[in-house]
Amino acid sequence: MSAKEKLKQELLNARISANLRQQDVARLLDCSTQFISNWERGRAIPPISAVRTVAQIYHISDDFLFELILEATIELLSENLLKQFNES
């Protein structure tokens, strides 16, 4: 499983385990539900600045969430660099 897949699955599972809807999380984070949906679909990665708050809302370790976000970010950057390299 890729790091992005693992991150999106963990975020979805953590939200469900916390018995929250996307709307609830969006309200707590003062953002749109689309923002939360994009995380859970793997279309976006939560910002590092939100790690502590998201971890508290989802009742997960902020170190665990930070590590997932970092791995997914590195994976995404690697994919983008490879794509740019292959296009040139």
C-alpha positions as CSV (number, residue, x, y, z in Angstrom):
1,M,0.0,0.0,0.0
2,S,1.4,3.4,-0.9
3,A,1.9,6.1,1.7
4,K,-0.9,8.2,0.3
5,E,-3.2,5.3,0.4
6,K,-2.3,4.5,3.9
7,L,-2.8,8.1,5.0
8,K,-6.2,8.5,3.4
9,Q,-7.3,5.1,4.9
10,E,-6.1,6.0,8.4
11,L,-7.8,9.4,8.2
12,L,-11.1,7.9,7.2
13,N,-10.9,5.1,9.8
14,A,-9.9,7.6,12.5
15,R,-12.8,9.9,11.7
16,I,-15.3,7.0,11.7
17,S,-13.8,5.6,15.0
18,A,-14.2,9.0,16.5
19,N,-17.9,8.9,15.4
20,L,-17.6,12.1,13.5
21,R,-19.0,13.2,10.1
22,Q,-16.9,15.2,7.6
23,Q,-19.1,18.2,8.5
24,D,-18.2,17.8,12.2
25,V,-14.5,17.8,11.5
26,A,-14.7,20.7,9.0
27,R,-16.5,22.8,11.7
28,L,-13.9,21.9,14.3
29,L,-11.1,22.8,11.9
30,D,-12.9,25.9,10.4
31,C,-12.6,24.6,6.9
32,S,-14.9,23.2,4.2
33,T,-16.1,19.6,4.0
34,Q,-14.5,19.4,0.6
35,F,-11.1,19.9,2.3
36,I,-11.8,16.8,4.6
37,S,-13.2,14.8,1.7
38,N,-10.0,15.5,-0.4
39,W,-7.9,14.1,2.4
40,E,-10.0,10.9,2.6
41,R,-9.9,10.5,-1.2
42,G,-6.1,11.0,-1.4
43,R,-6.5,14.2,-3.4
44,A,-4.8,16.4,-0.7
45,I,-2.6,16.0,2.3
46,P,-3.4,17.7,5.6
47,P,-1.1,20.6,6.3
48,I,1.6,20.1,8.9
49,S,0.2,23.0,10.8
50,A,-3.0,21.0,11.4
51,V,-1.4,17.8,12.7
52,R,-1.8,18.4,16.4
53,T,-5.5,19.5,16.1
54,V,-6.4,16.7,13.7
55,A,-4.8,14.1,15.9
56,Q,-6.7,15.5,19.0
57,I,-10.0,15.4,17.1
58,Y,-9.4,11.9,15.8
59,H,-7.9,10.6,19.1
60,I,-4.7,9.4,17.4
61,S,-1.0,10.1,18.1
62,D,0.2,13.3,16.6
63,D,3.6,11.6,16.0
64,F,1.8,8.8,14.1
65,L,-0.2,11.3,12.0
66,F,2.9,13.5,11.3
67,E,4.8,10.4,10.1
68,L,2.0,9.4,7.8
69,I,1.8,12.9,6.4
70,L,5.6,13.1,6.0
71,E,5.7,9.8,4.1
72,A,2.9,10.8,1.8
73,T,4.5,14.1,1.1
74,I,7.8,12.5,0.2
75,E,6.0,10.0,-2.0
76,L,4.1,12.8,-3.8
77,L,7.3,14.9,-4.3
78,S,9.1,11.9,-5.7
79,E,6.3,11.2,-8.1
80,N,6.3,14.8,-9.3
81,L,10.1,14.9,-9.7
82,L,10.0,11.6,-11.7
83,K,7.2,13.0,-13.9
84,Q,9.2,16.2,-14.6
85,F,12.3,14.2,-15.3
86,N,10.5,11.9,-17.8
87,E,8.9,14.9,-19.5
88,S,12.2,16.6,-20.2
